[in-house]
Amino acid sequence: MDPRFIDDLARRLSAAVPQGLLAVGRDLEDNFKAVLQSGLAKLDLVTRQEFDVQAGVLRRTREKLEALEAKVAALEKELRSSTGVTGSTG
């Protein structure tokens, strides 16, 4: 998680505090930042780059699986036609 994002979010939250509490604004901003960092650290997050890499791996794996399924189906069809067996067992 980008620290600048957390800083910006903490600033926005402290800016939303009513005007009468501005004296404690900096403390609130620091507290907001600490709470956000703690909460986000507990989440099991991955970077966009890691997600994209894993999505690519999954896509290639699916493509290979589909190719293998087609090959098995063709081999089964060939086997049935060469042995005269009809129907499928699975």
C-alpha positions, 0 to 999 in steps of 0.5 A: 500500500502506498504510504502517500495514499494513507497520508492523503486519506488521513488528511482528508479525514482530519479535514472533515472534522468540525472547525471547533476541533481544529486544534486537535487536527494534527493529533487526529490526522496522526491517529487516523493514519495509525488506525488506517495503517493498522487496519490495512496491514491486517488485510491480505492484500496483493499489489496490482502487479502481483495480481496481474501476474497471477491472472496471466498464469491462471489464463495460460493454465486454463488454455493448456487445460482446454487444449489437453481436454480437446486432445483427450477427447480427440484420442478417445474418439479415435480409440472408439472408432478404431475399436468399434466401441460406442458411447462414453464411460466418463 
